[in-house]
Amino acid sequence: MFVGITNTPRNYAWGSAMAIADLMGHEPSGQPEAELWLGAHAGSPSKIEDPGQVGGATNLAEWIAAAPEVALGAALAGASSVGAAGSAPLAGGAGATAASPRLPFLLKILAADRPLSLQAHPTSERALEGFELENASDVPVDAGTRNYRDPFHKPELIFALSETFEALSGFRDLGEVRRIIDELRALDVATDDPQAGALDALESRLTGPDAVRDTVDWLLRDGRGGDSGEVKWLVERVVVLAEHAVFLAGGGAVITFARELATVQSLAAEYPGDPGIVIALLVNRVSLKRGEALYLPAGNIHAYLSGLGIEVMAASDNVLRGGLTPKHIDIDELLAVLDFTPVAPPYLVPTVDSHGVSVFRPDVPDFQLVHIVAEAAAAAAVPVMRQFTLTGPGIAICTAGGFLVAGAQASVQLKRGQSVYVTPDEGTLTFAGTGEVFLATTGT
């Protein structure tokens, strides 16, 4: 079964006024359009275009709850997502439990005009434990101080749709961090009022077996403690030096870490005085080209800075913030969740299943992303065909052109800006047409 779905973009303040509208071919709302959610997450379940097709259900979450075997297939309908039958009720789930049938992934179009917060997501085990502890402590699910709004992990994948997609992801090698500090020191010495002590305070903490953890701990605790202290001085000094570096680079000077220091300048404009400005220097600065993707597993520190992308994630709302935000930060829980191991930017390279069909397969069973591209054939009478076999339910969105999508039971016309939910009994899908489609489905 192919079920047409739609939704209203979320108007978070960091969103773009035009990017999603331009991609989808609709009129802009006049507000920021940050995320378009396609899925069954309680926060914004997709609307069903023809409720009569699915027994009157008006949204995807409602239909899945009423007919899980049809919507999800027997395997997901009968499986506990966390292996703990009878667990605590889900956030926004109106009586659902962690063992209730659920769509395990959420597909989004994300459009960032301003930086998002530094953040990380928990493992499945940590999410379940934290969710049940907060329930036992009677912390309301919608409380601003709540860490775990559901018992699920939230690994995620971002695919760049814009020509570049800018991000921070994963702690960088300590040797590189020290080279950044060396460049800051050289900039500091060249000023009229050198203040080496600010950088000394940072460098002195970047020693020992838990150097990065201890430094992040210090930055967050001291930096969020008031208007005085070493971290406040450090943040102010790093911002001054970054602005000086950007000025020099504009005049042709060679600044080795020009991109990182330009990022400091832009973050300071959005979040003045925030300790996350300095934490960002400990994290890899990543520029994705269109068609490239990052995979962000549990514990990976990251922040999206700007750009338009397709995001697929496990269907969860569990976010541990670590700076660049006025929202609640639980420092102890964040430190417990973060993976401080230095990593290269976590690019996810696709496998090519067939010509025009690239599949991004992360190391989790919750989701995979299929990118389908078809250019016009030389002979107009010959349609371009692409195929992919579902591994579970799917959600497809067309971002360019148009396709006839056919499965084992039915078919549907899919044009730019349209999206459809696909039940798993459709099996192998054939896409006939030209343009671009993204398909999210369960992992293998």
Secondary structure, DSSP 8 states (H G I E B T S, - for coil): -EEEEE---B--TTBBSSHHHHHHTS---SS-B-EEEES--TTS--EES-GGGGTT--BHHHHHHH-HHHHH-HHHHT--SSS-TT--B-TT-TT-BTTS----EEEEEEEESS----EE---HHHHHHHHHHHHHTT--TT-TT-S-SSS----EEEEE-SSEEEEEEEE--HHHHHHHHHHHHHHHHTSSS--HHHHHHHHTTS-STTHHHHHHHHHHHHHTS-S-SHHHHHHHHHHHHHHHHHHHHHTT---TTHHHHHHHHHHHHHSTT-THHHHGGGEEEEEEETT-EEEE-TT--EEEEEEEEEEEEES----EE-SSSSS---HHHHHHH---S-----B---EEEETTEEEE--SSSS-EEEEEEE---SSTTS--EEEEE-SS-EEEEEEEEEEEEE-SS-EEEEETT-EEEE-GGG-EEEEEEEEEEEEEE---
